[in-house]
């Protein structure tokens, strides 16, 4: 497998009136091409902050303080990656929704209530695929299927050729203000809507032509989540990030969405980063798993290894707290509480709750080291190496 995304010592803080919230503390994460990677942990452990830092959409008072985020888009060629934290905002805007897309946790917050579904899906095509669509329209204006009047064709073709080269050309901006030429891009919007219908239909939604005319309040929760997925998939990203994409859905709809994501990874996209606190979802859908606790990554392994032979005390405790069919007696709980990240404990942040705590655990955090079969653990039970 080749690397797709790699974070190196990623640090993100939030500056609040209470103090500095140390949300991410030197997170090292690698996602490979062609895999589904699950990021799990308790609420507030830093899962969503990790992907928002990766995409550079951390809002104030948050700030990515240090570290590197490398993106290796091409899996076939031995090319160097791009370090995302050093890129300008224009580059990141072109990347988001194109090569890397994200499904947010709450579809009602992701969809605009006063825009039709078709307009919202079309936005992705108009932002990321405008030149490609202009080139296609220019080539088809003189096809036998085109019913546009010949003089109009001769007028439109050079405009679409110009837009195919430079969508921000001053001539196009000028013509958009002239009443006669104001709607020169009507064919472009029509093509974006046609593509929107196609992508919605691919997700198994019937009557896609009618759905694009609807508004979010006309759709059910599961349907809205599929529309959010359609927006994310519009430009065929190589990485799809699903942030608690099924947490607010009932069990039957959740199963449908997860099956849809599994099929899409095989046909449409390269990799999926699945953020969840549901270990059952991870066991069913993921190839590799990363376990986070209080802003630190404590274990990364193949899904079978992690569930069959967990190494970190927190992972073991997490799995023991999940109900089983063969459950006898009360569930085991993790003693203590999640630390306040304004003043986190020194060293390993799990040590106040860990039954195997050593003196060194209170002083420094261990390095994330490989103990075999691509199984990485950050615990002094398995290594003597300190990260600090």
Buried (B, 14 or more C-beta within 10 A) or exposed (E): BEBBBBBBEBBBBBEEEEEBBBBBBBBBBBBBBBBBBBBBBBEBBBBBBBBBBBBBEBEEEBBBBEBBBBBBBEBEEEEEBBEBBEBEEEEBEEBBBBBBBBBBBBBBEBBEEEBBBBBBBBBBBBBBBBEEBBBBBBEEBEEEEEEEEEEEEEBBBEBBBBBBEEBEEEEBEEBEEEEEBEEBBEBBBEBBBBBBBEBBBBBEBEEBEEBBEBBBEEBEBBBBBBBBBBBBBBBBBBBBBBBBBBBBBEEEBBBBBBEBBBEBBEEEBBBBBBBBBBBEBBBBBBBBBBBBBBBBBBBBBBBEBBBEEBBBBBBBBBBEEBEEEEEEEEEEEBEEEBBEBEEBBEBBBBBBBBEEBBEBBEEBBBBBBEBEEBBBBBBBBBBEEEBE
